[in-house]
Amino acid sequence: MLSPGAPIDNAVEARKYSLVKVEIFKIICPRFITAGKQIAAGTTGQSAHDTILNTLFPGSSADDLSKLSRVELLQLAQEEHSQSPGRSDHQRLGEASDQTSDTDDEHEWNERQENQDPAADDVNGLSLQLNLKSYLGISSVRAALRTIFRLNPSIRDYVRQRIATWDVSSSWCFTTISNGAGLHQESQLLSPTIDEETCINAYFLHAHEMTPMLDEADFRATWKQGTRTDGPWIALLNMVLVMGSMSTGSGDDESHKFYYGRAKQYINIELFGAGCLESLQTLCILGGYYLHYVNSPNMAHAVMGAALRIAIGLGLHRDTATLDTKIGETKAGSRPQLRRQIWWCLVCLDTWSHMTLGRPSQGRWDPKTMNVSLPESSDSATLSLDHSQAFCKIATRVQDRFAHLEPLSISELKSFDVEVQNWHQNLPAELRYREMCPERLLTSYSFMSNRFFNLRLLLYRPVLLSYANRKVAYDTLLPEEQAAINSCQEIACNAIDNIASGFNEPNRLRVWNSVWYLYQATMVTLVSLIADPNHPNVSRWKASTEKSLQLFQIVAPWTKPADRSRDVLASIYEASQLPRNDISDIPFDFQIAELDQFGLNTFSGGWQWDAFNGFEEDYQQQPTNSAMW
């Protein structure tokens, strides 16, 4: 009788031993060995199998194990595991699922592909593409999608049937240049429907009030003169026109394609060699806003990384007594105020884009190496930026803490939440109450309030997901767990109410931003309904979910992703109201690749059930009454 790791002298015995190990793996993890695939009995394969068998069943022989049933094997593995050094009963957030290695999935994406769907969304899982496998952490919405599909696998199949009916005709898609050099083809739009002056006015009314990275008077004067023809200026001008056209007009207006077609001729590798403020401002608008608008969040992430390096190369991260006028444009040194504003706009844009990606900040703000003071001005745009940078400093610390291998504890998240609420309490009335907000600040107010609710939601959502995945009774939870879950659910409902109150004055830029956060909040109410259908607050969650679906329908003319978002949410909601299918009724040969349509094979911050796709019987048989903190 052979034991794992024992020497094998006979080739026949070696082959037999290898096949026995393969059969054991088929019993334990049938999805890991698909039909029609054979595992070679070479030295490498034997070594890998030996390692895993020794880990799961130390001291047991392959022959003995092959005689056990699947249930017996699982019980034996659990007994072996229970004998290992124990953990505290009060584990930290996420520790019930061991942190998975970053190498569990190879993350790739392709956002330059032809027929890129503008209604799709990598981060929110709205894409039909199979190429969206970028790294998203635990604060991303994919963790919520995984939870829903694991709690009720029939929902997965129901949604799959619904998305098969989606219209992805060419009218929904951007047409790209054949070599993939850009997102749009200028020839598709001979002329914009929104003129340049209207776009510039809209830009300074909406985008500039949130991120005042331009000198408005200087920009307008340069535009009117029409004498500058250098690449950085033309790229910046057209990106301003892109953002302006996004800030006005109806949802089906495509003027932004025309202006981006002109800008992209100057947005190339040469732009990174032009160390001037115009190049940096161009990249900030491109990576901070537009690439998110056209569903290229990973490209945006990369662009913002480049922008941060250019800013540091220009010395924007330091306040100095005498700025070197040779850096960038010759008059940059005489504009320390603008340089500070650009720096803080860059920090804010990068922070906002990270909030739902679950990625570390990579040191965007380090007071030990950066000493940029706050802009000194009393105008409304600077006021908005001042409060935004304070928020982003908190959000950066939250993001970095979520990115740590050591999970976040409830006491830590409560401490962060107190900081966020204090920040909101200290906002001036015009940025805190919609009825007191002047028209010029409405977009700033809308974005700011959405981010306030979203950051609080991101703090508490992992607690809700942990509870849902453990499938334990609510009354068995610790009081602090119950309080955190209640907070998450209440924040989600309040976020939906807040967004609903702002749709009286539709604006494409505000609607686009609100739809993004509305989807995030509604996913929480859906998880709550599915995880705890008998909870006393079910009627409130249902009302909030239905209100959200109505809002998506109302704003559909203003933004393409609204229809797609509503379809996903409505499908989940409808399926959750149907009788549940027993997991044994789900076809076991369901192709994992099909779940890539929702990005469900992406590593999402250490959830152990990612490796099993969330639906395996052996996971369900594991003990579910262990506390996490």
C-alpha positions, -999 to +999 in steps of 0.1 A: +000+000+000+014+034-010+012+066+010+015+101-006+051+109-013+064+073-010+089+062-037+073+042-066+096+016-082+072+000-106+059+020-137+026+001-136+022+009-099+031+045-106+004+048-133-022+031-110-012+054-082-016+085-104-050+074-116-062+068-081-052+104-072-070+117-102-102+099-092-099+113-057-097+148-071-127+141-093-146+132-063-136+162-042-135+189-069-153+177-100-153+212-116-115+212-116-114+182-139-137+188-169-151+161-191-128+148-218-096+161-202-069+137-189-042+145-164-008+131-173+009+109-148+042+127-151+065+138-123+051+174-123+015+161-120+024+136-093+042+163-073+012+187-074-012+159-065+010+147-037+013+182-022-025+187-022-032+152-008-007+156+019-022+190+028-058+177+029-052+142+042-018+140+060-008+104+067-036+088+046-028+066+016-043+072-019-056+036-019-075+041+013-089+075+002-101+060-031-125+037-012-143+066+006-174+084-007-173+121-015-191+129+017-166+108+037-137+125+020-151+159+028-157+150+064-122+136+067-108+168+053-128+189+077-116+168+107-080+172+096-086+210+092-103+212+126-071+198+142-050+226+128-042+256+151-075+274+157-084+310+152-101+334+175-139+331+175-141+368+168-122+369+135-118+399+113-138+408+083-132+384+055-112+358+074-139+332+072-127+330+036-090+326+035-073+353+015-067+339-020-035+345-039-035+371-065-023+344-090-056+326-088-067+344-119-046+360-146-062+394-151-065+407-186-088+431-203-092+447-238-109+480-239-098+489-274-118+461-290-140+469-320-177+473-312-170+482-276-204+484-259-210+518-242-239+503-222-215+477-207-196+482-175-166+462-163-169+472-127-206+468-123-207+436-142-229+448-171-207+435-200-215+407-224-178+405-233-156+376-222-125+398-220-133+418-189-112+401-162-094+430-145-086+429-108-113+442-086-112+441-048-137+434-021-152+469-024-163+463-060-199+453-068-188+420-083-185+406-047-223+413-043-231+396-076-212+366-066-230+364-033-264+366-051-256+339-075-242+317-048-272+322-025-297+313-052-281+297-083-314+297-101-311+335-103-279+330-123-297+310-149-327+333-150-304+363-156-285+344-182-318+338-201-327+375-198-294+388-211-297+365-241-325+389-253-304+421-249-301+442-280-264+447-287-268+460-323-245+484-338-266+513-326-254+505-291-218+503-300-189+526-306-171+520-338-133+519-335-106+524-359-094+491-373-060+492-356-076+498-322-060+532-319-090+550-305-125+546-292-144+564-319-140+570-356-144+607-365-158+600-399-189+585-383-199+620-372-193+647-398-201+676-375-211+680-338-246+690-329-233+711-300-211+740-309-178+748-292-189+778-272-219+759-257-196+731-248-171+754-231-199+771-212-212+737-200-178+726-190-172+755-167-207+753-153-205+716-144-171+699-146-150+730-136-171+735-104-160+700-092-124+700-105-111+735-112-080+725-130-081+753-156-077+790-154-111+799-170-102+835-181-070+824-196-085+794-213-114+814-229-090+841-241-067+816-257-096+799-274-110+832-288-076+842-301-073+809-320-036+813-325-022+783-306-017+752-327+006+731-305-005+695-298-010+698-260-033+728-264-054+713-291-057+681-271-068+700-240-092+722-259-110+692-275-111+673-242-128+703-227-153+702-256-158+665-250-167+671-213-188+701-222-209+681-247-213+653-220-226+680-196-254+691-219-277+678-245-297+646-246-285+611-239-283+602-276-262+632-286-228+620-299-210+653-302-184+640-277-174+614-303-165+641-328-145+662-303-127+631-290-119+621-325-100+654-329-084+652-295-071+617-299-049+627-328-028+644-302-032+620-274-004+596-281+029+585-267+044+619-277+020+636-252+039+619-224+070+636-236+054+670-233+060+680-197+035+709-195+003+717-176-018+713-208-007+677-212-015+670-176-049+687-177-057+667-209-049+634-192-069+643-161-101+649-181-095+618-202-087+594-174-107+611-146-140+614-165-143+605-202-128+569-202-152+560-174-181+575-194-172+553-224-167+521-203-129+519-202-122+520-165-089+501-168-076+524-194-087+553-172-068+537-143-036+535-164-040+571-177-044+585-142-013+566-131+006+583-160-009+617-151+002+613-115+038+606-126+038+636-150+025+658-121+053+647-099+078+653-127+064+688-130+069+692-092+033+698-085+035+676-054+057+702-036+051+738-026+083+757-031+092+793-024+104+799-060+089+776-087+111+768-116+096+786-146+114+763-169+091+734-159+063+731-184+049+763-199+070+793-192+043+810-172+036+779-150+059+793-124+038+824-120+007+804-114+012+785-080-025+787-073-034+769-105-007+743-099-021+735-065-056+732-079-044+708-107-026+687-081-057+684-058-080+678-088-057+649-098-057+635-063-095+637-062-101+622-097-078+593-089-095+587-056-130+587-070-121+563-097-106+539-071-136+538-049-154+511-067-124+493-081-111+480-048-075+487-058-047+502-036-040+539-040-003+534-048+006+564-026-013+592-043-011+612-012+018+609+013+022+639+036+058+628+044+068+635+008+041+659-004+034+693+010+010+709-014-011+735+004-047+740-003-058+765-029-064+800-016-096+813-030-132+819-020-149+811-053-174+782-055-152+759-075-123+762-050-148+757-021-160+725-037-124+713-043-114+721-007-141+698+007-135+672-020-098+668-011-107+664+026-131+636+016-105+620-007-079+619+021-103+597+041-113+576+011-076+570+002-070+557+037-101+535+034-089+521+000-054+514+013-068+496+043-091+475+022-061+465+001-042+451+031-039+414+033-051+417+069-089+421+068-107+451+082-124+448+116-158+462+125-142+486+150-120+500+122-148+505+098-169+522+124-140+545+131-138+553+094-175+559+092-173+584+120-147+604+100-169+603+069-200+615+088-180+642+105-168+654+071-204+656+059-215+674+090-189+701+084-199+708+048-214+743+042-251+743+038-250+748+000-231+715-004-251+696+022-287+705+014-301+703-021-327+730-015-299+754-005-276+746-033-272+773-061-275+761-097-238+765-103-230+739-076-258+714-084-234+690-102-208+693-074-235+687-048-249+657-067-215+640-071-204+648-036-236+634-020-234+603-041-199+596-030-207+603+006-233+575+006-212+552-015-181+554+007-202+545+038-219+517+018-185+503+008-174+503+044-203+482+056-211+461+026-184+434+032-201+427+066-234+421+048-218+399+022-200+379+049-232+372+067-250+363+035-223+339+024-221+321+058-259+314+057-263+317+094-294+329+113-294+366+119-301+363+156-269+343+160-248+372+149-229+394+174-246+427+182-219+447+164-224+425+133-261+431+133-256+468+137-231+470+108-255+450+086-284+473+095-263+503+088-254+490+054-290+483+045-302+517+058-275+535+039-284+518+007-321+528+011-311+564+020-288+565-010-316+555-034-339+582-018-312+608-022-306+600-058-344+601-065-346+636-050-321+649-076-337+637-108-360+667-109-333+686-129-320+660-154-285+666-166-265+640-185-234+643-164-253+641-132-275+613-144-245+592-156-229+596-122-261+589-103-269+557-123-235+544-113-242+548-076-278+538-079-268+504-092-244+500-063-270+508-037-297+486-053-274+456-053-273+459-015-311+458-012-312+428-035-286+409-015-306+417+016-339+404+001-323+372-011-302+365+020-330+372+045-364+370+029-383+369+062-366+399+078-390+426+092-375+452+069-382+433+037-410+457+027-386+486+029-360+468+008-386+459-018-399+495-019-363+509-024-356+483-051-388+491-070-381+528-066-347+523-081-360+503-111-385+531-118-356+557-116-336+537-141-365+537-165-370+575-161-334+584-168-329+559-197-331+586-223-301+604-207-276+576-204-272+542-222-261+521-192-294+529-174-313+503-195-286+477-191-284+483-153-322+481-150-323+448-169-297+432-146-313+445-114-349+437-126-338+402-136-323+395-102-353+410-084-379+390-105-359+358-100-357+364-063-394+363-060-397+330-078-396+296-059-360+286-054-345+257-072-326+232-052-289+234-061-290+197-073-313+208-101-287+231-115-269+214-144-234+205-131-218+210-166-227+247-166-198+264-184-178+287-161-169+308-191-206+319-193-202+335-159-175+357-174-203+377-189-206+392-154-169+390-147-175+364-121-142+346-125-123+377-114-105+377-081-124+398-057-104+404-027-100+370-011-133+353-010-126+316-008-157+306-027-143+323-058-123+292-065-154+271-065-175+296-084-197+299-054-220+269-062-202+238-050-220+213-027-189+208-007-188+244+003-224+242+015-216+212+037-190+232+056-198+244+091-216+278+089-218+288+125-183+302+130-181+339+139-159+362+119-148+386+144 
